[in-house]
Amino acid sequence: MRCNMARMKRLQISLEPELDHQLEERARLEQVSKAEVVRRSLKEQLKPAVRLEDDPLFQMFGTGTGEGLKPGENIDEIVYGRKADRH
């Protein structure tokens, strides 16, 4: 990915020495600048989250016919057929 420096905003950050070392190693392995590793990482981290309504698992909620747990029931007993270890 080529970046257009004219469109970039300059940013200065402070890193712990170990994090800077990890960043340097990743940049060396990927044969890119440390700034490029930071940009890629930020793009990945800041991707918009999937809206809950669009999550296929969320869409399954409410589709069951069960009545839920009754008072005193334990989900582990239902799922695993045994009493859960209490700590």
C-alpha positions, 0 to 999 in steps of 0.5 A: 500500500503506497501512501500519499504523504500530502494527505497524511496528518503528522502525529507524534506518539510515545511508546514503551521501549518493549512496544517500540521494539515489537513495532520495529521487529514487525516493520522489519518482518513486513519490510515496511516502515514503523509508521505503516505498521501503526497505520495498518494496526489502527485501521484494523482496530478502528474498523466499525463494529458490526451492528448488533442487529446485523450479527447473525447470532443476535438474529437467533435470539428469541427464536427458541421455544424454551421457557428459560431457566427455572429458579434454582436451575443451573445452566451447567447442569442442563448443558453438561448434565452435572453440578457445576463446581462452586468456588 
